[in-house]
Amino acid sequence: MTYEAILNQLGYTPNEALVDQLSRIEKNTSGYEKIIKHILDLHEALKTDESYVAMSNTNDYFKIKIDATSEVSASDAMDKINHFSEKYKVQLQKVNGKSTYYVIGFAS
């Protein structure tokens, strides 16, 4: 899958800076090539819960952001995130004080 296709699926308009950032995320995420499709699937699944996957502005990782306005949607989003992490053995890192998780890569 091309960087441009990935960026489009995540809702970005591809440009050189975003392609460079995605390249850094790929290098920084262990097992990237095996989990990228699942990350994109998670992004689609989270839309119904007012949540999403995006590229972090501060670290070269994908981030999963829960922006749900109701407790039910937030709980549903968390269930989907936990299922994703367990099923595909993906290590996540919670951002302190936020409803955000970095996708680190395959858990070792």
N, C-alpha and C positions, 0 to 999 in steps of 0.2 A: 504494500500500500504506500502510495507516495505521501510525502509530507503535506503537499497541498490538499490531498483528499482528507487526511486526518484533520488538518486545520479547518477545512470546510465542515466536517462532521461535528466539530466542537463549536462551530459558530463563528469562527474567525475568518477574516478576509486575508488570504495568504499574502505575505510580503517577505522581503529578504530578512528582516529582523526576526520575524516569527519563525521562519524556516530555520534560521540559525539557532534560535532558542529551542526549537523542537529537536534539532540535532544534538544539542547539549543534554536535553532531557533523555534522549535515547541512550547516550553514552553513560548517563548517570543512573539509569534504571536497570537493575539486573534482570535479565530475561525479557527485556523490552519486546523483542520480536515475537515472543510467545504469548505475551499478555496484552498487546496493544488492541487487538480485536475485542477482548473482554472489557478493556477500559472504555472503549467506544460504546459497547453494548450497555455497560453500566450507566454511562452518560445519558443514553436514550431512556433507560428504565427510571432514572432519577427525575426526569423532567416532570412526571406526574406528581412528584412530591416537592416541587419548588426547589430542587437541588440539582447539582450538575458537577461535571468534571471540567477543569480548566487547567491552563498552564499557570504555575505560580509566578508572581511578579518578583518574589524575593529569593527563591531557590530554584534550581534546575530540576524540578519534579513536576509531575501532574499533581494537582490538588483536587480533592473531593470536598465540595462545599455544600453544607446543609443550610439552605435559606428558608426553610419551611416556616410558615406563619402560624401553623397549628401544631399542637403536640402530636396529634395523630399522624400528620404528614412527616414530621420529624422522626417519629418512631418507625414509620414505614421506610423512610430513607435509610435509617440506621440498620434496619433489618436487611435491606438490599445490599448495603455496604459490607455488613458482616458476612452475608452469604457469599458475595464476591470474593472477599478476602479468604474465607475458609475453603471454598470450592476450588479456587485457582492457586491457593497457597501464596497469596500476595501479602507482603509485609506493608503495613500502613504505619504512619507516625502521626499521632494527634498533635495539633498545634495548640500550645497552652492557651487556655482562656477563649478558644474559638471552636465553633462547630465545623472544623476543617481538618482534613487528613491528607498527608502527603503519601503518594504511592511510591514506595522505596524500590519495590521489585519483588522477585521471588523470595520467599522466606527461606532461610538456610537451616 
